[in-house]
Amino acid sequence: MSEKTSFSLPANRNPGHRFNWVGRIGLAIILFWAVVAVAGPWLTPYPVGKIVDWDYFSPMSSAFWMGTDYLGRDIFSRVLMGARYTVGISLAAVTLACTGGIIFGMVAAVIGGWFDIILSRLLDAFNGIPSLLFGLVVVAAVGSSIPVLVLTLAVVYLPGSYRFARALAVNINTMDFVTVARARGERTPYLILREILPNILGPVLADLGLRFVFIVLVLSGLSFLGLGVQPPNADWGALVRENIEGLSLGAPAVIFPSIAIATLTISVNMFIDNLPSKIRDRSE
């Protein structure tokens, strides 16, 4: 008499549906800087613009965790407040750029024809302008302010977001379920919102993260050149610029804002590169 052998299958551990530890670390750092950007004014130990030490470029100490800058202001407080400008401006700009690019891309893919051709050629021509050069020209001509920075950065990165969203939407637009919906007489808004957008949402969210990194770097570059956030306010790029001449005297005043930029951009890349494949890849 034979015995039946019973066994149980292991639980589903498909790595494509879970974050790995690298992605979790990236997400934790992103959330940390998001909290700092929101709660910065309540976390700073000293007023941001106040001279708290008569010895400029003071070293790190128990009173000044990151030392002081070229005027004797607390670097730790200024880095915390700088997160509000770097993260806030970059987030606003990438939201405008990707929202506009995704909408225009889906509309062009669904409508097609001359609308698609003209819009694509115009944005392709605009996309050929180097982003930092365009930002320098606009900010130098109009003047630097937070609304100008947000709109300039959004305009710079809208064409790339448009091309990416359009390429995805064109593929989805040729699929059978879209053809069936069009045969039923569904209008363009329905096709865009109900058929195309849900199937490109994962990739465009990943693209949004990458463009956020690019915008942070361009914003920091503009601030380093003196055309970004203006005094007495300062983002991380401006903190590097205003203290760069004292690098040999007070290295922490330059190193810590640079570390802040690096940790934010690297953590976003870590998070995006390790997104679960179900989110990152297009839905089947």
C-alpha positions as YAML, in Angstrom:
chain: A
units: angstrom
residues:
- id: 1
  name: MET
  ca: [0.00, 0.00, 0.00]
- id: 2
  name: SER
  ca: [1.55, 3.23, -1.15]
- id: 3
  name: GLU
  ca: [1.55, 6.33, 0.95]
- id: 4
  name: LYS
  ca: [0.58, 9.68, -0.41]
- id: 5
  name: THR
  ca: [3.22, 12.31, -0.14]
- id: 6
  name: SER
  ca: [1.85, 15.75, 0.62]
- id: 7
  name: PHE
  ca: [3.74, 18.96, 0.18]
- id: 8
  name: SER
  ca: [2.90, 22.63, 0.05]
- id: 9
  name: LEU
  ca: [4.11, 25.14, -2.47]
- id: 10
  name: PRO
  ca: [6.21, 28.02, -1.16]
- id: 11
  name: ALA
  ca: [4.60, 31.40, -0.85]
- id: 12
  name: ASN
  ca: [4.78, 33.68, -3.85]
- id: 13
  name: ARG
  ca: [8.07, 35.50, -3.60]
- id: 14
  name: ASN
  ca: [8.13, 37.02, -7.05]
- id: 15
  name: PRO
  ca: [10.76, 39.77, -6.84]
- id: 16
  name: GLY
  ca: [8.99, 41.67, -9.59]
- id: 17
  name: HIS
  ca: [6.23, 42.58, -7.13]
- id: 18
  name: ARG
  ca: [8.40, 43.74, -4.20]
- id: 19
  name: PHE
  ca: [10.91, 46.44, -3.36]
- id: 20
  name: ASN
  ca: [14.40, 45.19, -2.65]
- id: 21
  name: TRP
  ca: [16.55, 46.67, 0.09]
- id: 22
  name: VAL
  ca: [18.27, 49.16, -2.25]
- id: 23
  name: GLY
  ca: [14.92, 50.60, -3.30]
- id: 24
  name: ARG
  ca: [13.81, 50.81, 0.33]
- id: 25
  name: ILE
  ca: [16.93, 52.73, 1.31]
- id: 26
  name: GLY
  ca: [16.35, 55.14, -1.57]
- id: 27
  name: LEU
  ca: [12.73, 55.62, -0.54]
- id: 28
  name: ALA
  ca: [13.72, 56.23, 3.08]
- id: 29
  name: ILE
  ca: [16.18, 58.97, 2.07]
- id: 30
  name: ILE
  ca: [13.59, 60.57, -0.22]
- id: 31
  name: LEU
  ca: [11.03, 60.62, 2.59]
- id: 32
  name: PHE
  ca: [13.63, 62.06, 4.96]
- id: 33
  name: TRP
  ca: [14.32, 65.03, 2.68]
- id: 34
  name: ALA
  ca: [10.60, 65.46, 2.04]
- id: 35
  name: VAL
  ca: [9.98, 65.76, 5.78]
- id: 36
  name: VAL
  ca: [12.90, 68.18, 6.12]
- id: 37
  name: ALA
  ca: [11.54, 70.30, 3.27]
- id: 38
  name: VAL
  ca: [8.13, 70.54, 4.95]
- id: 39
  name: ALA
  ca: [9.27, 70.89, 8.56]
- id: 40
  name: GLY
  ca: [12.52, 72.81, 7.95]
- id: 41
  name: PRO
  ca: [11.48, 76.06, 9.70]
- id: 42
  name: TRP
  ca: [10.66, 74.14, 12.89]
- id: 43
  name: LEU
  ca: [13.86, 72.06, 12.84]
- id: 44
  name: THR
  ca: [16.46, 74.81, 12.46]
- id: 45
  name: PRO
  ca: [18.33, 75.52, 15.72]
- id: 46
  name: TYR
  ca: [19.15, 79.10, 14.67]
- id: 47
  name: PRO
  ca: [17.45, 81.73, 12.49]
- id: 48
  name: VAL
  ca: [18.63, 81.10, 8.94]
- id: 49
  name: GLY
  ca: [19.90, 84.60, 8.18]
- id: 50
  name: LYS
  ca: [21.24, 85.45, 11.63]
- id: 51
  name: ILE
  ca: [24.97, 85.72, 12.31]
- id: 52
  name: VAL
  ca: [25.47, 83.41, 15.26]
- id: 53
  name: ASP
  ca: [29.28, 83.27, 15.38]
- id: 54
  name: TRP
  ca: [31.71, 86.14, 14.93]
- id: 55
  name: ASP
  ca: [34.34, 83.68, 13.67]
- id: 56
  name: TYR
  ca: [33.47, 82.93, 10.02]
- id: 57
  name: PHE
  ca: [33.98, 79.39, 8.66]
- id: 58
  name: SER
  ca: [34.01, 77.92, 12.14]
- id: 59
  name: PRO
  ca: [34.66, 74.16, 12.32]
- id: 60
  name: MET
  ca: [32.05, 71.63, 13.34]
- id: 61
  name: SER
  ca: [31.23, 71.70, 17.04]
- id: 62
  name: SER
  ca: [28.49, 70.85, 19.51]
- id: 63
  name: ALA
  ca: [27.02, 74.33, 18.97]
- id: 64
  name: PHE
  ca: [27.33, 74.29, 15.17]
- id: 65
  name: TRP
  ca: [26.99, 70.73, 13.86]
- id: 66
  name: MET
  ca: [28.08, 71.66, 10.33]
- id: 67
  name: GLY
  ca: [30.15, 74.71, 11.13]
- id: 68
  name: THR
  ca: [29.40, 78.24, 9.99]
- id: 69
  name: ASP
  ca: [29.55, 79.99, 6.64]
- id: 70
  name: TYR
  ca: [31.44, 83.01, 5.33]
- id: 71
  name: LEU
  ca: [29.32, 85.37, 7.45]
- id: 72
  name: GLY
  ca: [29.16, 83.25, 10.58]
- id: 73
  name: ARG
  ca: [25.69, 81.80, 9.94]
- id: 74
  name: ASP
  ca: [24.84, 78.24, 10.97]
- id: 75
  name: ILE
  ca: [25.26, 75.86, 8.02]
- id: 76
  name: PHE
  ca: [23.06, 73.17, 9.54]
- id: 77
  name: SER
  ca: [20.10, 75.57, 9.70]
- id: 78
  name: ARG
  ca: [20.74, 76.79, 6.17]
- id: 79
  name: VAL
  ca: [20.95, 73.25, 4.76]
- id: 80
  name: LEU
  ca: [17.63, 72.37, 6.42]
- id: 81
  name: MET
  ca: [15.96, 75.45, 4.95]
- id: 82
  name: GLY
  ca: [17.68, 74.95, 1.61]
- id: 83
  name: ALA
  ca: [15.84, 71.64, 1.26]
- id: 84
  name: ARG
  ca: [12.57, 73.57, 1.03]
- id: 85
  name: TYR
  ca: [13.79, 75.49, -2.03]
- id: 86
  name: THR
  ca: [15.64, 72.64, -3.76]
- id: 87
  name: VAL
  ca: [12.93, 70.02, -3.24]
- id: 88
  name: GLY
  ca: [9.98, 72.40, -3.56]
- id: 89
  name: ILE
  ca: [11.07, 74.14, -6.77]
- id: 90
  name: SER
  ca: [12.16, 70.86, -8.39]
- id: 91
  name: LEU
  ca: [8.93, 69.08, -7.44]
- id: 92
  name: ALA
  ca: [6.75, 71.91, -8.74]
- id: 93
  name: ALA
  ca: [8.71, 72.11, -12.00]
- id: 94
  name: VAL
  ca: [8.70, 68.36, -12.67]
- id: 95
  name: THR
  ca: [4.97, 68.17, -11.90]
- id: 96
  name: LEU
  ca: [4.20, 70.89, -14.45]
- id: 97
  name: ALA
  ca: [6.58, 69.45, -17.05]
- id: 98
  name: CYS
  ca: [5.37, 65.86, -16.81]
- id: 99
  name: THR
  ca: [1.68, 66.74, -16.51]
- id: 100
  name: GLY
  ca: [1.83, 68.87, -19.65]
- id: 101
  name: GLY
  ca: [4.05, 66.39, -21.50]
- id: 102
  name: ILE
  ca: [1.86, 63.40, -20.68]
- id: 103
  name: ILE
  ca: [-1.37, 65.18, -21.66]
- id: 104
  name: PHE
  ca: [0.03, 66.50, -24.94]
- id: 105
  name: GLY
  ca: [1.66, 63.15, -25.71]
- id: 106
  name: MET
  ca: [-1.54, 61.15, -25.24]
- id: 107
  name: VAL
  ca: [-3.64, 63.65, -27.19]
- id: 108
  name: ALA
  ca: [-1.15, 63.65, -30.08]
- id: 109
  name: ALA
  ca: [-1.07, 59.84, -30.14]
- id: 110
  name: VAL
  ca: [-4.87, 59.51, -30.22]
- id: 111
  name: ILE
  ca: [-5.64, 62.35, -32.64]
- id: 112
  name: GLY
  ca: [-2.62, 61.83, -34.90]
- id: 113
  name: GLY
  ca: [-2.48, 63.52, -38.29]
- id: 114
  name: TRP
  ca: [-1.25, 67.07, -38.70]
- id: 115
  name: PHE
  ca: [-1.76, 67.88, -35.03]
- id: 116
  name: ASP
  ca: [0.71, 65.17, -34.06]
- id: 117
  name: ILE
  ca: [3.23, 66.13, -36.75]
- id: 118
  name: ILE
  ca: [3.24, 69.87, -36.04]
- id: 119
  name: LEU
  ca: [3.35, 69.49, -32.24]
- id: 120
  name: SER
  ca: [6.10, 66.87, -32.39]
- id: 121
  name: ARG
  ca: [8.28, 68.93, -34.73]
- id: 122
  name: LEU
  ca: [7.90, 72.08, -32.62]
- id: 123
  name: LEU
  ca: [8.82, 70.30, -29.41]
- id: 124
  name: ASP
  ca: [11.66, 68.42, -31.12]
- id: 125
  name: ALA
  ca: [13.16, 71.74, -32.20]
- id: 126
  name: PHE
  ca: [12.80, 73.12, -28.71]
- id: 127
  name: ASN
  ca: [14.29, 69.98, -27.22]
- id: 128
  name: GLY
  ca: [17.50, 70.59, -29.14]
- id: 129
  name: ILE
  ca: [18.36, 73.61, -26.96]
- id: 130
  name: PRO
  ca: [20.69, 72.69, -24.06]
- id: 131
  name: SER
  ca: [18.70, 72.89, -20.83]
- id: 132
  name: LEU
  ca: [21.26, 74.82, -18.77]
- id: 133
  name: LEU
  ca: [21.87, 77.30, -21.61]
- id: 134
  name: PHE
  ca: [18.14, 77.94, -22.00]
- id: 135
  name: GLY
  ca: [17.78, 78.43, -18.26]
- id: 136
  name: LEU
  ca: [20.68, 80.88, -18.19]
- id: 137
  name: VAL
  ca: [19.23, 82.95, -21.04]
- id: 138
  name: VAL
  ca: [15.69, 83.11, -19.63]
- id: 139
  name: VAL
  ca: [16.69, 83.84, -16.04]
- id: 140
  name: ALA
  ca: [19.26, 86.43, -17.11]
- id: 141
  name: ALA
  ca: [16.68, 88.16, -19.34]
- id: 142
  name: VAL
  ca: [13.61, 88.02, -17.09]
- id: 143
  name: GLY
  ca: [15.20, 87.98, -13.66]
- id: 144
  name: SER
  ca: [15.47, 85.27, -11.05]
- id: 145
  name: SER
  ca: [12.48, 84.49, -8.88]
- id: 146
  name: ILE
  ca: [10.88, 81.29, -7.70]
- id: 147
  name: PRO
  ca: [7.96, 81.42, -10.22]
- id: 148
  name: VAL
  ca: [10.40, 82.14, -13.07]
- id: 149
  name: LEU
  ca: [12.63, 79.24, -12.02]
- id: 150
  name: VAL
  ca: [9.68, 76.83, -11.78]
- id: 151
  name: LEU
  ca: [8.26, 77.79, -15.18]
- id: 152
  name: THR
  ca: [11.67, 77.82, -16.89]
- id: 153
  name: LEU
  ca: [12.59, 74.36, -15.60]
- id: 154
  name: ALA
  ca: [9.13, 73.04, -16.50]
- id: 155
  name: VAL
  ca: [9.38, 74.35, -20.06]
- id: 156
  name: VAL
  ca: [12.87, 72.90, -20.45]
- id: 157
  name: TYR
  ca: [11.79, 69.36, -19.56]
- id: 158
  name: LEU
  ca: [8.28, 69.30, -21.06]
- id: 159
  name: PRO
  ca: [9.43, 68.23, -24.59]
- id: 160
  name: GLY
  ca: [11.27, 65.18, -23.26]
- id: 161
  name: SER
  ca: [8.30, 64.13, -21.19]
- id: 162
  name: TYR
  ca: [6.07, 64.62, -24.25]
- id: 163
  name: ARG
  ca: [8.24, 62.39, -26.45]
- id: 164
  name: PHE
  ca: [8.33, 59.64, -23.84]
- id: 165
  name: ALA
  ca: [4.58, 59.69, -23.15]
- id: 166
  name: ARG
  ca: [3.72, 59.89, -26.86]
- id: 167
  name: ALA
  ca: [5.91, 56.87, -27.67]
- id: 168
  name: LEU
  ca: [4.11, 54.81, -25.03]
- id: 169
  name: ALA
  ca: [0.67, 56.09, -26.02]
- id: 170
  name: VAL
  ca: [1.22, 55.32, -29.72]
- id: 171
  name: ASN
  ca: [1.89, 51.67, -28.87]
- id: 172
  name: ILE
  ca: [-1.18, 51.41, -26.66]
- id: 173
  name: ASN
  ca: [-3.32, 53.21, -29.25]
- id: 174
  name: THR
  ca: [-2.79, 50.38, -31.75]
- id: 175
  name: MET
  ca: [-3.98, 47.63, -29.39]
- id: 176
  name: ASP
  ca: [-7.26, 45.79, -29.84]
- id: 177
  name: PHE
  ca: [-9.03, 47.10, -26.74]
- id: 178
  name: VAL
  ca: [-8.51, 50.69, -27.92]
- id: 179
  name: THR
  ca: [-9.77, 49.77, -31.39]
- id: 180
  name: VAL
  ca: [-12.86, 48.22, -29.84]
- id: 181
  name: ALA
  ca: [-13.48, 51.30, -27.68]
- id: 182
  name: ARG
  ca: [-13.13, 53.53, -30.73]
- id: 183
  name: ALA
  ca: [-15.56, 51.29, -32.68]
- id: 184
  name: ARG
  ca: [-18.07, 51.68, -29.84]
- id: 185
  name: GLY
  ca: [-18.00, 55.41, -30.50]
- id: 186
  name: GLU
  ca: [-16.01, 56.42, -27.44]
- id: 187
  name: ARG
  ca: [-14.63, 59.95, -27.64]
- id: 188
  name: THR
  ca: [-11.04, 61.09, -27.26]
- id: 189
  name: PRO
  ca: [-11.25, 62.00, -23.52]
- id: 190
  name: TYR
  ca: [-12.53, 58.50, -22.72]
- id: 191
  name: LEU
  ca: [-9.78, 56.83, -24.76]
- id: 192
  name: ILE
  ca: [-7.12, 58.92, -23.04]
- id: 193
  name: LEU
  ca: [-8.34, 58.63, -19.46]
- id: 194
  name: ARG
  ca: [-9.75, 55.11, -19.41]
- id: 195
  name: GLU
  ca: [-7.77, 53.16, -21.98]
- id: 196
  name: ILE
  ca: [-4.34, 54.75, -22.48]
- id: 197
  name: LEU
  ca: [-3.39, 56.50, -19.23]
- id: 198
  name: PRO
  ca: [-3.79, 53.45, -16.94]
- id: 199
  name: ASN
  ca: [-1.51, 51.44, -19.24]
- id: 200
  name: ILE
  ca: [1.34, 53.97, -19.33]
- id: 201
  name: LEU
  ca: [1.12, 55.20, -15.75]
- id: 202
  name: GLY
  ca: [3.96, 53.06, -14.38]
- id: 203
  name: PRO
  ca: [6.60, 54.06, -16.95]
- id: 204
  name: VAL
  ca: [5.69, 57.75, -16.87]
- id: 205
  name: LEU
  ca: [5.98, 57.79, -13.06]
- id: 206
  name: ALA
  ca: [9.47, 56.33, -13.38]
- id: 207
  name: ASP
  ca: [10.26, 58.97, -16.01]
- id: 208
  name: LEU
  ca: [8.98, 61.66, -13.65]
- id: 209
  name: GLY
  ca: [11.51, 60.54, -11.06]
- id: 210
  name: LEU
  ca: [14.38, 60.75, -13.52]
- id: 211
  name: ARG
  ca: [13.36, 64.22, -14.66]
- id: 212
  name: PHE
  ca: [13.16, 65.30, -11.04]
- id: 213
  name: VAL
  ca: [16.85, 64.40, -10.70]
- id: 214
  name: PHE
  ca: [17.74, 66.36, -13.84]
- id: 215
  name: ILE
  ca: [15.82, 69.40, -12.59]
- id: 216
  name: VAL
  ca: [17.57, 69.28, -9.20]
- id: 217
  name: LEU
  ca: [20.94, 69.30, -10.95]
- id: 218
  name: VAL
  ca: [20.01, 72.14, -13.35]
- id: 219
  name: LEU
  ca: [18.56, 74.20, -10.49]
- id: 220
  name: SER
  ca: [21.72, 73.65, -8.46]
- id: 221
  name: GLY
  ca: [23.81, 74.65, -11.48]
- id: 222
  name: LEU
  ca: [21.83, 77.87, -11.97]
- id: 223
  name: SER
  ca: [22.18, 78.71, -8.29]
- id: 224
  name: PHE
  ca: [25.89, 77.98, -8.39]
- id: 225
  name: LEU
  ca: [26.19, 80.48, -11.25]
- id: 226
  name: GLY
  ca: [24.25, 83.07, -9.25]
- id: 227
  name: LEU
  ca: [21.01, 82.86, -11.28]
- id: 228
  name: GLY
  ca: [18.99, 80.56, -9.04]
- id: 229
  name: VAL
  ca: [17.43, 81.28, -5.65]
- id: 230
  name: GLN
  ca: [18.52, 84.74, -4.57]
- id: 231
  name: PRO
  ca: [19.78, 85.96, -1.15]
- id: 232
  name: PRO
  ca: [18.82, 86.01, 1.65]
- id: 233
  name: ASN
  ca: [17.20, 82.72, 0.66]
- id: 234
  name: ALA
  ca: [19.41, 79.91, -0.61]
- id: 235
  name: ASP
  ca: [19.01, 76.43, -2.00]
- id: 236
  name: TRP
  ca: [21.81, 73.86, -1.80]
- id: 237
  name: GLY
  ca: [23.49, 75.05, -4.99]
- id: 238
  name: ALA
  ca: [23.56, 78.61, -3.71]
- id: 239
  name: LEU
  ca: [25.09, 77.44, -0.43]
- id: 240
  name: VAL
  ca: [27.94, 75.82, -2.36]
- id: 241
  name: ARG
  ca: [28.47, 78.96, -4.44]
- id: 242
  name: GLU
  ca: [28.56, 81.46, -1.60]
- id: 243
  name: ASN
  ca: [31.07, 79.42, 0.41]
- id: 244
  name: ILE
  ca: [33.27, 78.01, -2.35]
- id: 245
  name: GLU
  ca: [35.99, 80.63, -1.86]
- id: 246
  name: GLY
  ca: [36.50, 79.44, 1.71]
- id: 247
  name: LEU
  ca: [36.86, 75.78, 0.84]
- id: 248
  name: SER
  ca: [40.35, 75.63, 2.32]
- id: 249
  name: LEU
  ca: [39.19, 77.39, 5.51]
- id: 250
  name: GLY
  ca: [35.73, 75.96, 6.10]
- id: 251
  name: ALA
  ca: [35.25, 72.84, 4.02]
- id: 252
  name: PRO
  ca: [32.05, 71.75, 5.86]
- id: 253
  name: ALA
  ca: [30.23, 74.83, 4.49]
- id: 254
  name: VAL
  ca: [30.75, 73.46, 0.97]
- id: 255
  name: ILE
  ca: [30.79, 69.72, 1.62]
- id: 256
  name: PHE
  ca: [27.47, 69.36, 3.46]
- id: 257
  name: PRO
  ca: [25.28, 71.13, 0.84]
- id: 258
  name: SER
  ca: [27.05, 69.02, -1.82]
- id: 259
  name: ILE
  ca: [26.31, 65.87, 0.16]
- id: 260
  name: ALA
  ca: [22.65, 66.93, 0.41]
- id: 261
  name: ILE
  ca: [22.42, 67.28, -3.39]
- id: 262
  name: ALA
  ca: [24.16, 63.95, -3.90]
- id: 263
  name: THR
  ca: [22.02, 62.02, -1.42]
- id: 264
  name: LEU
  ca: [18.77, 63.34, -2.90]
- id: 265
  name: THR
  ca: [19.66, 62.61, -6.53]
- id: 266
  name: ILE
  ca: [21.27, 59.22, -5.82]
- id: 267
  name: SER
  ca: [18.37, 58.08, -3.62]
- id: 268
  name: VAL
  ca: [15.83, 58.94, -6.35]
- id: 269
  name: ASN
  ca: [17.89, 56.91, -8.83]
- id: 270
  name: MET
  ca: [18.12, 54.02, -6.36]
- id: 271
  name: PHE
  ca: [14.37, 54.09, -5.86]
- id: 272
  name: ILE
  ca: [13.54, 54.24, -9.58]
- id: 273
  name: ASP
  ca: [16.06, 51.58, -10.61]
- id: 274
  name: ASN
  ca: [14.63, 49.16, -8.06]
- id: 275
  name: LEU
  ca: [10.92, 49.74, -8.55]
- id: 276
  name: PRO
  ca: [8.95, 46.48, -8.72]
- id: 277
  name: SER
  ca: [8.66, 45.44, -12.35]
- id: 278
  name: LYS
  ca: [4.86, 45.47, -12.10]
- id: 279
  name: ILE
  ca: [5.03, 49.21, -11.49]
- id: 280
  name: ARG
  ca: [7.99, 50.05, -13.71]
- id: 281
  name: ASP
  ca: [6.93, 48.07, -16.78]
- id: 282
  name: ARG
  ca: [3.87, 48.71, -18.89]
- id: 283
  name: SER
  ca: [0.76, 46.79, -17.98]
- id: 284
  name: GLU
  ca: [-0.04, 43.87, -20.21]
...
